């Protein structure tokens, strides 16, 4: 089985990281700062929090374009360009790999790349010279099924592939826009520290680590930090694709909250 580079990022609020928003400065620096650690990939496979389907669905367009899936932002937000190409041949290999692992999947040649894809990639690889294929989450948001999705993606045979999970390790919208207070900060950090410990510690076996991640709702402040878990599930896919401790972690402030990044180098 190939060992791919795997990266989970917190992608921030809508297009704000690309607009010079001061509350995203640390996150922008975090995303740009991880690039030297990552061997520049020949293809990027992205699992974004902003696409759900009944079954995992794979983009197959050669020129996917962008989906401005946000509202109420300045006009320049809807003129952002990131002309990365798709990779239909690779996309079909992804579909074949999922089928081999008994995961029903679909293709979509009309789906454009959402902001969970183009915001972090525009900061990391502004030249847009790496082909990008996206895989959806499942509507049911089942944690074990998303870990299993990651395990299947790990079996992809492609030289120098980056699997990118794009979500947010904290995603409570009400808390983002409430007054900053010590209790919210405590709850944010309780779950963030649990995530870091769970994914970085080396004194447990992978069966136990998987069990902890599958039962994330039992973690300190898990449901407070994720009233709905679509922004956490890309991280579970990333773990499934590696099944080992993360090699690197960093945290950054975004919208007044703490958000994490995890990286697994190629084995």
N, C-alpha and C positions, 0 to 999 in steps of 0.2 A: 504494500500500500504506500502510495506517495505521501510524503510529509510536506504539507503546504504551509506557507506563512499565513497566519490567521490574526486578524486585528478587529477588536471591538472599539468603536468610538461613540462618544456622546456628541450628537451633531448640532446641538443648540436649538434656538427658537427660530423656526422658519428660515428666511434668508438673512437674518440679522448678522450672523458671523461674516457675511460678505459685504455688509454695508457700513463697516466701521463702528458698529455699536460697542460702546465702552463696556457694557456688561458681558461682552463676549471676548474681550481682549485676551484673557487667559486661555480660553478654549481655542481661539485661533492660534495662539502660540503653541499650545499643546499639539494640535493637529499638524502644524508645520514642523514642530520639533521632533515628531516621531519618524519623519521621512528618512533621516539618515540611518535609522535602525532597520529599515525595511529595504531589502534588496529590491530594486525597481522591478516590478512584475511585468510579465509579458501579457497577462490578462488579469482582470479583476472580476470576481464574482461577488455581488453585493446582496445582502439580505437586509432590507430596510424596514423600519417600523411602519412605514407609510403605504404598504401594499399588502392587503390580505385577500385571499381567494379561498374557494371551497377546498381546493387541493393545491399543493405547491405548483406555482406557475412560473414559467421561464420565458424571458424576453428573447425573441428570435430575430428582431429587426436588425438590418445592417446599419441603419441610421436612425436610432430611436428618438432623438430629440429630447426636449425637456418638458416636464409637467410642472407647472407653477401651482402646486397644490397648497396654496396659502392665500389668505384674504386680508385686506385692510393694510397692506404695506405700501411704501412709496412706489411711484411708477417705475423707477429703475429696477425694482424687484422683479418685474415682469419682462425685463429686457436682458437678464443675465444669460450669458451664453456659455455652454460647455459642450463643444461639438465632438465628444468622444464617439467613436464608432462602436457598434455592436459586433458580435462575432457569431453569426448563425451556425457555423460548423461546430464551434465549441458548445453553443447552447444545446444543440442536438445531442452532443456527447453527454452533457449534464442530464438531459432527459433520459437517455439510455441508461446512465448510471443509476438514476433514481428507480427506473423500472427494474433493474437488476437487483435492487434492494427492496423490492416489493412496496415501493412508495408510489402510488398513483400520482401522476403529474400531468400538467397541461402546458401548451405553448401559447404565446401571445405575440403576434407580430405587429401589434398596434400600440402596445403599452410604451409610454415614454418614461424617462428616468425622473423619479420624483426628487424632492429636495433632500430627502435622506440620503440620496446618492450623490447629486451634483454639488451640494454644499461642501461636504468634507473633501470630495475629490478635487474640487476647484482650488481648495486651499493646499492640498497635498501634492497634486499633480496638475498644475495650472495649464500645462501645455496640451492637455487632453489627448495625449498621444498613445494611450493604452486602451485597448478595447474593453468594453464593460458589458457584462451580462447580469441581469437582476433576477433573483428568485423571490417569490412572494412568501409571506407567512401564511399559515392556515387560519381561516376564520375562527376555528374553535379554540384557538390560543392554548392548546393543551401543551404543558411544558415537556412531558416525556416525548410526545410526537416531534417536537422541535429539536430536542436533543438527538432523536433518531434521524431527523433530517440532516443534522450536522454530521452524524456518523456516515451517512450515505455520501454526502458531499466530500468527505475525506477520501473516498475511493476514486475520485476523479483522477484520471491520468492526464496531466498537463504540466509541462515544464514551467517552473517559476510562476505559479499561480498565487495570487493573494485572495483569500476569502475574507471579505470585509462585512462585519456586522455593524449596522448603523442604527443606533437607538438613543437611549439616554438612561444612565443608571439611576436617575431620579426623574420622575415624570408625574408630578402632582400639579396640575395646572392651577388649581386654586391656591396652592402654596406659592407657586411662582409669582403670583400677582398680589399676594397678601403682604402685610407689613412684616419686615424681617424681625424675628424674635428668637430668643434663646431656645424655646421649646421646639420650634420648627427646625432650627439648626441641629438640635440634639437628635431629633428623629431622622433627619436626613443623614447625619453622620453615623448613626447606629446601623442603618442598613448598608451604607457605603462601606463601612468598616467590616461588616459581615461578608459582603461580596468580596472584598479584597482578601480577607482571611480565607474564605472558602476556596477561592481560585488560586491563591498563591501558596498555601501551606503544603508542606511536603510530608507531613506525618500521618496522612490518611491514604487509604487506597482509593482507586478511582470509582469503585462501586459506591463507597460512602460519599465521595464528592458528588457523584451524580445524584444520589438520593437527596442530599442537601439542596442541590439546585432544583431538582424536581419539586421539592416541597418548600420552595422559596417563601410561600405565604406564611410559613411558621417562623421565618427569620424575624429578628427585631425590626419592627416598623415596616415590614415588607409591603403590606397592603396600603399603608399610608403613603409610601413612596411610589407605589404603582397602583392607583385605584383601578386602572385597567392596564394589563401587562404587555401590551404590544411593543412598548419601548424597551422592555427587558428581554423579550424572547430572542432578538438577534444575538444577545450574549449567550443564551443557552445553545443556540445553533453553533456558535463559535466553540463553545466547550465540547459539544458533540463531535466537532470536526478535529479536535485535538486529543481529548481524553487524557489530559495531563495538566500539571500546574502551569499557570501562565509564567512567562519569562520576564515580563516587565509590566509595571503598573504606574500610572500617574493620575493625579487628580487636578481638576481645574475648576474655577468658579465660573458659572454661567447663569445669568438671570438671578444672581444672588444666592445660588445653591451650588453644592458640590457635586461634580460629575466625574466619572472615572473612565479611564482608557486601559485596555488590556491587550497585550501583544504576545503571541506565541511565534517564535522563530521556526524556520523550517527544520525538521528533525534530521 
